[in-house]
Amino acid sequence: MAACASFNNIMTYNGMFGGNRMLKGKHIILGVTGSIAAYKIASLASMLKKGGADITVIMTQNATNFINPITFETLTGNKCLVDTFDRNFQYSVEHVSLAKQTDVFMMAPASANVIAKAAHGIADDMLTTTLLACECTKIFAPAMNTRMYRNPVVQDNIEILRRYGIEVITPATGYLACGDTGEGKMPEPEFLYEAIVNALQPKDMKGKKVLVTAGATREKIDPVRYISNHSTGKMGYAIAGAAMRRGADVTLVTGKTALQPPAGVHTIEILSAAQMFEAVKERAGEQDIIIKAAAVADYTPKFPAEEKVKKKDGELTIELERTEDILGFLGANKKTGQFLCGFSMETENMIENSRKKLEKKNLDLIVANNLRQTGAGFGTDTNIVTLLSKEETLQLPIMSKKEVADELLTYIMNHLS
């Protein structure tokens, strides 16, 4: 995008950036084998369909004992394939025609039997025949008893699949249908959905080192109480996950949240603003991109109590002192070619206040939003942001925080020196 002629020229979002729309127009095959976890794939198929993907489900005969093919046909709008020699479809070499148009093939749940077949090139039904004909990205999500999963033969077959370039998702640990507790549980549909989106994501950030901060800091008053804010970390976690999916080497420095850190991201947990400063300072010099999405306390108690402060009659005064200005330090010590992005949460004069922060702290970009605007702010799954650089202002419409993350990263990549 060309730079604007003036700082005051506000550009309207026109969807020219990437966004989290990887599924639209993509064809996904879901291979379902004989496992009790097969019922979970109905939710996955529904999620993919809502995301705009075209889905074909291929089942083994054993899988039909756990879930009816009609379920998948209703959810996807496509015929669910089971029989290699089914005559009830338009004539074509079905497994070959499917293979040519498929973008991602996910085998979930992947039984020990189908893993063994795939590892050794056995194609004796519609599912394994189509798998062998596909040249697209392939992902296996094993699901089986713990003892089966740990069996050396199964582990050898999994390693063979990986040598052939097939991604094998490590099973979750938990309560299994057989009554045992341990490895072998298929991850939840949301995790599998993210794995498919990740596979479709262009790796335009490969080779880039990215540091993201997220969440709120906690400033100790005494062993029981602390000063903090309403940040949940959702925006920062979305950015870290999106950067990882695009191939970046991501470090996430985060305050305490209720969120699960994105898989594949190096996560450093901190509590206070001082701890975040040290963690960021130590790693800042090696980063290509730094995105400060955390809500860091500006002040901290000057004399935190070692014992619980007891309630007394009258008022209580707590003396506060300034915390280190992390963004100010990064701007003052920015290395050549490094891209520095900050966030600005405002309740009034959003553009004016954010632009002052952009210039004062020597940032390349600042992401501004207004807490009082419906759909933006803390704790929501959506956001409404404005991207401000020294040359331009770009307003984005309301979208999910994951979509905002992708739009932000695309903007940064388009402007990175």
Beta strands, then each sheet from edge to edge (+ up, - down):
strand 1: 10-12
strand 2: 27-32
strand 3: 54-59
strand 4: 104-110
strand 5: 137-142
strand 6: 167-168
strand 7: 172-175
strand 8: 181-185
strand 9: 209-214
strand 10: 219-220
strand 11: 226-227
strand 12: 249-254
strand 13: 266-269
strand 14: 289-292
strand 15: 299-301
strand 16: 320-322
strand 17: 339-346
strand 18: 365-370
strand 19: 382-383
strand 20: 386-388
strand 21: 393-395
strand 22: 399-400
sheet 1: 1+ 21+ 20- 18+ 17+ 14+ 9+ 12+ 13+
sheet 2: 3+ 2+ 4+ 5+ 6+
sheet 3: 7+ 8-
sheet 4: 10+ 11-
sheet 5: 15+ 16-
sheet 6: 19+ 22-
end
